[in-house]
């Protein structure tokens, strides 16, 4: 599941709607929403994000937060290290190679290092 998927599921539960009910309201298939939640669907488009925000009555800061989650929820990531140091290239490659072996504590520690504080 992606960060966006977790948030969408949370919003659906809070609103008391099923995946099928939300899909009907957004005029998409339940399979599309399920794939979006589970990271099997690509980047969320801006019009679709606006549609989801309207469905949940999300405005301003919360909408910005949802956009950030969508940006961090791409299931396939490409890292361009051209022009960066050899160490940056090595880091990107080692992370790609080992990410499936990291446990939740290691992932949280890396995220803490990379996440800006507000």
Order of alpha helices (4+ residues) and beta strands (2+ residues): alpha-alpha-alpha-alpha-alpha-alpha-alpha
